[in-house]
Amino acid sequence: MTRPPTAAQRRVIDAADPVTGRLRGTEAQLAALVKRGLAFRHPRPPHDHFLTPAGHRIREAEPARPETPASTGVFAARIGGEEAPPDAGPSRVREVHSAWQGLLELRRMTNPDGATDRPCGWERTHLVQAAALALEAADHRPAGQDSAGYRVRATPQPEAVAVYEPDAGALRACAATLERAGWQVGEYTEPRTRARYLLASPRRA
């Protein structure tokens, strides 16, 4: 069984950027994480270090972390319908913009050709958050407990999320946003409820 990271290593992992996985630490700490397969050193300057999927799993495995960003300091995109959504306002707009710019930078650094117009590996392992961030960053309105808006939900299909939005025009606008963000999108009707929804998958090429 693989040894768990040391307390010092865990602090470095926990302090990683929540979107990009960028790490800060001493050269020795970062090298140790690379050796254990929890981080990698980016080949292009400035040669920053980032969490690998295994490192992300360790970071996210901490006990019962609440999903409210305000209480944890961890950014989470609005997926719609949250019981305790973050406060809306200028600070939220700045957070979302910063997270989206960080995601574009992660694409640039981790896609083999440096492309920013299609999703990267992190997005493929965080489908709901990635799609929700693309929508929130484009100023679409997430659903509240008692208000209409988009809702992003996981599906049984690999690499696909469902996006619900009761307003037909807003649903089409969500589709256009996701397509611009590098997702393949189709519109479907649920057989039972006749509700229209989007099925979106990260584009590979």
ChimeraX attribute file (.defattr): number of C-alpha atoms within 10 A of each C-alpha:
attribute: neighborCount
match mode: 1-to-1
recipient: residues
	/A:1	3
	/A:2	5
	/A:3	6
	/A:4	10
	/A:5	17
	/A:6	9
	/A:7	9
	/A:8	11
	/A:9	17
	/A:10	16
	/A:11	13
	/A:12	19
	/A:13	28
	/A:14	18
	/A:15	16
	/A:16	21
	/A:17	17
	/A:18	19
	/A:19	21
	/A:20	21
	/A:21	24
	/A:22	20
	/A:23	21
	/A:24	16
	/A:25	16
	/A:26	10
	/A:27	10
	/A:28	9
	/A:29	14
	/A:30	24
	/A:31	17
	/A:32	15
	/A:33	24
	/A:34	18
	/A:35	11
	/A:36	16
	/A:37	14
	/A:38	22
	/A:39	24
	/A:40	21
	/A:41	19
	/A:42	13
	/A:43	11
	/A:44	9
	/A:45	8
	/A:46	8
	/A:47	11
	/A:48	15
	/A:49	22
	/A:50	27
	/A:51	26
	/A:52	20
	/A:53	16
	/A:54	13
	/A:55	24
	/A:56	20
	/A:57	12
	/A:58	17
	/A:59	19
	/A:60	14
	/A:61	10
	/A:62	9
	/A:63	6
	/A:64	7
	/A:65	12
	/A:66	11
	/A:67	16
	/A:68	18
	/A:69	16
	/A:70	14
	/A:71	10
	/A:72	10
	/A:73	9
	/A:74	15
	/A:75	18
	/A:76	21
	/A:77	23
	/A:78	26
	/A:79	25
	/A:80	24
	/A:81	18
	/A:82	15
	/A:83	10
	/A:84	13
	/A:85	20
	/A:86	17
	/A:87	11
	/A:88	8
	/A:89	8
	/A:90	9
	/A:91	10
	/A:92	13
	/A:93	14
	/A:94	12
	/A:95	15
	/A:96	22
	/A:97	16
	/A:98	14
	/A:99	22
	/A:100	21
	/A:101	15
	/A:102	18
	/A:103	23
	/A:104	19
	/A:105	15
	/A:106	24
	/A:107	23
	/A:108	18
	/A:109	22
	/A:110	20
	/A:111	15
	/A:112	9
	/A:113	9
	/A:114	14
	/A:115	17
	/A:116	18
	/A:117	17
	/A:118	21
	/A:119	27
	/A:120	25
	/A:121	15
	/A:122	20
	/A:123	19
	/A:124	18
	/A:125	13
	/A:126	13
	/A:127	25
	/A:128	24
	/A:129	21
	/A:130	25
	/A:131	31
	/A:132	25
	/A:133	23
	/A:134	24
	/A:135	25
	/A:136	22
	/A:137	22
	/A:138	17
	/A:139	13
	/A:140	18
	/A:141	20
	/A:142	23
	/A:143	21
	/A:144	18
	/A:145	12
	/A:146	7
	/A:147	11
	/A:148	16
	/A:149	19
	/A:150	27
	/A:151	22
	/A:152	27
	/A:153	18
	/A:154	16
	/A:155	13
	/A:156	8
	/A:157	10
	/A:158	10
	/A:159	18
	/A:160	22
	/A:161	24
	/A:162	23
	/A:163	25
	/A:164	23
	/A:165	24
	/A:166	15
	/A:167	13
	/A:168	13
	/A:169	10
	/A:170	16
	/A:171	21
	/A:172	15
	/A:173	16
	/A:174	26
	/A:175	23
	/A:176	15
	/A:177	21
	/A:178	23
	/A:179	20
	/A:180	13
	/A:181	21
	/A:182	20
	/A:183	23
	/A:184	19
	/A:185	22
	/A:186	13
	/A:187	14
	/A:188	13
	/A:189	11
	/A:190	9
	/A:191	8
	/A:192	6
	/A:193	7
	/A:194	9
	/A:195	13
	/A:196	17
	/A:197	23
	/A:198	23
	/A:199	22
	/A:200	24
	/A:201	23
	/A:202	24
	/A:203	17
	/A:204	10
	/A:205	8
